[in-house]
Amino acid sequence: MIELAALTLLLFAVFAVATLAVGLLKVVLWVILLPFRLLLGLLLLPLLILKAVFTGVLLFVVGPIVAIALLGALLAATVAIAAPLLPFLFLAFIIWIVMRASRPAALAR
C-alpha cells in the first residue's frame, strides 16, 4: 500500500515538473515572438479596420431582412402551434353558445 502511495506521489511530481517545463517554454516563446506579433499587428491594422467597416455595412443592409424573416418564422411557429388547438376552441365556443342560450334573460330596468 505504501508503494502505491509513493508511486502516486512520484507521478504527481513528474506531472508538476512537466507542467512547469511547458509553462516556461510557453513564456520564453511568447517573449521571443512578441516583437513579431506587434509588427504583424501594426501591419494588419488597416485590414482589421476595413473588415470592421465592411461588416458594419453588411449588417446594416442584411439586418432588416433577417429581422423580417425572424418575424415571419415566429408567425409561422405560432400558427403551427395554434392550428391543432382549433377543434378544442370550436368545442369551447359551442359550449359557451349553448350555456348562454339556456340562461334566463336579465330584466331590463
C-alpha positions in Angstrom: 0.0 0.0 0.0 2.9 2.4 0.8 4.4 1.6 -2.7 1.1 2.7 -4.3 1.1 6.0 -2.4 4.8 6.5 -3.3 4.1 5.8 -6.9 1.2 8.2 -6.9 3.3 10.9 -5.3 6.1 10.3 -7.9 3.6 10.6 -10.7 2.3 13.9 -9.3 5.8 15.2 -9.0 6.6 14.2 -12.6 3.4 15.9 -13.8 4.2 19.0 -11.9 7.7 19.2 -13.4 6.4 18.6 -16.9 3.7 21.3 -16.4 6.3 23.8 -15.2 8.6 23.0 -18.1 5.8 23.5 -20.7 4.8 26.7 -18.9 8.4 28.0 -19.0 8.6 27.1 -22.7 5.4 29.0 -23.4 6.7 32.1 -21.6 10.0 32.0 -23.4 8.4 31.6 -26.8 5.9 34.4 -26.0 8.7 36.8 -25.1 10.8 35.9 -28.2 7.9 36.2 -30.6 6.4 39.4 -29.1 8.2 41.8 -31.5 7.0 39.8 -34.5 3.4 39.8 -33.1 3.5 43.6 -32.5 4.9 44.3 -36.0 2.3 42.0 -37.7 -0.5 43.5 -35.7 0.6 47.0 -36.7 0.8 46.0 -40.4 -2.6 44.3 -40.4 -4.4 47.1 -38.5 -5.7 48.7 -41.7 -7.1 45.4 -42.9 -8.8 45.0 -39.5 -10.4 48.4 -39.8 -11.5 47.6 -43.4 -13.1 44.4 -42.2 -15.0 46.2 -39.4 -16.3 48.8 -41.9 -17.4 46.1 -44.4 -19.0 44.1 -41.6 -20.9 47.1 -40.3 -22.2 47.9 -43.8 -23.2 44.3 -44.4 -25.0 44.2 -41.0 -26.8 47.5 -41.9 -28.0 46.0 -45.2 -28.8 42.5 -44.1 -30.1 43.2 -40.6 -33.6 44.3 -41.5 -34.0 41.4 -43.9 -33.1 38.9 -41.2 -35.4 40.7 -38.7 -38.3 40.4 -41.1 -37.5 36.7 -41.7 -37.4 36.1 -38.0 -40.8 37.7 -37.6 -42.2 35.5 -40.4 -40.8 32.4 -38.7 -42.3 33.5 -35.4 -45.7 33.9 -37.1 -45.4 30.5 -38.8 -44.4 28.8 -35.5 -47.4 30.4 -33.7 -49.8 29.2 -36.4 -48.2 25.7 -36.3 -48.7 25.5 -32.6 -52.2 27.1 -32.6 -53.7 25.1 -35.5 -54.1 21.8 -33.6 -56.0 23.6 -30.9 -58.7 24.9 -33.2 -61.1 22.0 -32.7 -60.9 22.5 -28.9 -61.6 26.2 -29.3 -64.6 25.4 -31.5 -65.9 23.0 -28.9 -65.5 25.6 -26.2 -67.3 28.1 -28.4 -70.2 25.7 -28.9 -70.5 25.0 -25.2 -70.4 28.8 -24.5 -73.2 29.4 -27.0 -75.4 26.6 -25.5 -74.8 27.9 -22.0 -75.5 31.4 -23.0 -78.8 30.5 -24.8 -80.0 28.4 -21.8 -79.5 31.2 -19.3 -82.7 33.2 -18.4 -82.8 36.7 -19.8 -81.9 39.5 -17.5 -84.6 42.0 -16.6 -84.0 45.5 -18.0 -84.9 48.4 -15.8 
